[in-house]
Structure formats: structure tokens, C-alpha cells
Amino acid sequence: HVQLVESGGGSVQTGGSLKLSCLADGYSHITKCMGWFRQAPGKEHEGVVGREGVAAIACDGTTTYADSVKGRFTISKDNDKNTLYLQMNSLKPEDTAMYYCAGTPVVYSPTEPYEYNYWGQGTQVTVS
């Protein structure tokens, strides 16, 4: 059983920063590949497939970012702590969303939500 627990969301002003964390509690080999996704307000009905890939760390450590966040967001992972991070700087109102972390043992398209088996409950980020 694997549980992913996000934290660090909140409300910030435009230009501000937040750092999200995701603790992977359980079998770490199942979450070797991990990513951050977000779902904008009003799109909750789309479910998992409606989530936008923000940043991902593939199983080989390669990082991938959505064009909209390149240069502003940084994904990192502490394997000793089984924790995934997302440092978000220069936040914009369009970054407002529920942010989810996800994990999977194997991934071919790191920013595609359907590739991931395990999901956290999400943490809300609001930028005004």
C-alpha cells in the first residue's frame, strides 16, 4: 500500500513563492517515477485525465517541465526522505489550481496523468 501526502499549498500574491512537498509513505520502488500535476478550478469533473502535467522526475532522474512553468518551477526529490518537492517562484494567477503529486514504477510519458498509478489528495494553490 502506497500513500502520497501533499503539503505546502496556500494563498500568495502574484510574484510570490511556495514550496510543495509530497511524502511517499509505503513501498518506495513503486514511486520511483514521480510528478506534479494540477487541475484548474472548474475542471474537477474531468478527473485524473484532466490534470495538467507540471513537472516530473522520470525513473532515471530526468526532469521534465511544462512550458508554462519552465524557469519558474523546480522539481526535486529526496530519496532518503521519500519526499518529492516543487519549488514554485514568480507565481501567476493562472497557476491557481489544486496540485497533486503522483507516482508510478515505470513511466514513458512523464507528464501524462494516465501513466501514473498512485495519487495524493491534492493541495490547493491560490495566486491573486
C-alpha distance (Angstrom), angle and dihedral (degrees) to the residues before:
residue distance angle dihedral
H1 . . .
V2 3.81 . .
Q3 3.76 124.7 .
L4 3.79 124.2 -169.8
V5 3.79 116.9 -161.0
E6 3.79 121.2 -171.2
S7 3.79 126.0 -159.3
G8 3.78 139.7 164.3
G9 3.78 101.8 69.3
G10 3.78 122.3 134.1
S11 3.77 146.6 125.6
V12 3.79 121.2 -60.2
Q13 3.76 138.1 164.2
T14 3.78 123.7 -107.8
G15 3.79 109.6 -74.4
G16 3.77 93.3 26.2
S17 3.80 129.7 122.3
L18 3.76 138.4 -125.8
K19 3.78 133.5 178.9
L20 3.77 118.1 -147.2
S21 3.79 123.0 -158.2
C22 3.77 130.9 -162.5
L23 3.78 120.4 -166.4
A24 3.79 114.1 -156.5
D25 3.77 106.4 -152.0
G26 3.77 113.3 -170.4
Y27 3.79 136.3 24.6
S28 3.80 103.9 9.1
H29 3.81 94.2 -162.2
I30 3.78 88.6 65.3
T31 3.78 90.5 60.8
K32 3.79 100.1 43.0
C33 3.79 90.0 125.9
M34 3.77 113.8 50.8
G35 3.75 139.2 173.5
W36 3.76 146.4 176.8
F37 3.78 120.4 -123.6
R38 3.76 133.6 178.3
Q39 3.75 137.2 -155.1
A40 3.77 119.5 -155.7
P41 3.80 122.1 -134.7
G42 3.78 112.8 -81.4
K43 3.80 94.1 24.8
E44 3.79 98.0 86.1
H45 3.79 90.5 107.1
E46 3.81 89.4 65.8
G47 3.78 90.8 68.9
V48 3.78 123.5 -161.6
V49 3.80 95.9 -23.2
G50 3.79 89.6 58.1
R51 3.78 93.1 60.6
E52 3.78 118.9 109.0
G53 3.78 118.5 -131.8
V54 3.80 107.6 -123.8
A55 3.79 103.8 172.6
A56 3.77 136.9 -18.4
I57 3.78 142.5 -171.7
A58 3.77 111.5 -147.6
C59 3.77 122.0 -146.4
D60 3.81 90.7 -95.0
G61 3.80 91.2 53.2
T62 3.80 96.1 -103.4
T63 3.79 112.4 146.7
T64 3.79 125.5 -142.8
Y65 3.79 128.7 -170.8
A66 3.76 135.9 -168.4
D67 3.80 111.2 -113.4
S68 3.79 90.1 -118.8
V69 3.81 92.6 63.4
K70 3.81 103.4 33.7
G71 3.77 111.1 128.1
R72 3.80 92.2 15.7
F73 3.81 105.6 59.8
T74 3.80 128.4 51.7
I75 3.78 125.1 -166.5
S76 3.78 121.2 -156.3
K77 3.76 139.2 164.4
D78 3.78 133.7 -149.1
N79 3.80 105.4 -156.4
D80 3.80 93.4 -172.2
K81 3.79 89.7 58.3
N82 3.83 95.3 35.1
T83 3.78 86.8 -129.6
L84 3.78 131.4 138.8
Y85 3.80 120.6 -157.5
L86 3.78 137.4 -162.9
Q87 3.79 116.9 -165.0
M88 3.79 108.4 -161.1
N89 3.79 119.5 -166.5
S90 3.80 133.2 173.4
L91 3.76 90.3 23.8
K92 3.79 119.1 -160.1
P93 3.81 131.2 -159.5
E94 3.81 88.9 -108.8
D95 3.82 88.4 63.3
T96 3.80 88.1 69.0
A97 3.79 107.1 120.4
M98 3.76 146.3 107.1
Y99 3.80 106.4 -79.8
Y100 3.77 120.5 -147.4
C101 3.77 132.3 -173.0
A102 3.76 119.6 -146.5
G103 3.77 137.0 -173.3
T104 3.77 139.7 -165.0
P105 3.82 137.0 167.3
V106 3.81 94.3 -124.1
V107 3.79 131.4 22.3
Y108 3.81 134.0 178.5
S109 3.80 99.9 175.8
P110 3.81 104.6 33.9
T111 3.80 97.1 -167.0
E112 3.80 96.7 47.2
P113 3.81 111.4 100.7
Y114 3.81 94.7 -149.8
E115 3.81 88.9 66.3
Y116 3.79 92.7 68.0
N117 3.78 127.6 84.9
Y118 3.79 102.3 -175.3
W119 3.78 127.1 54.2
G120 3.76 137.3 179.2
Q121 3.78 124.6 -135.3
G122 3.79 94.0 -105.6
T123 3.78 137.9 -116.9
Q124 3.79 123.0 -122.4
V125 3.80 121.3 -121.2
T126 3.79 117.7 -170.2
V127 3.80 122.4 -176.3
S128 3.78 119.8 -172.4
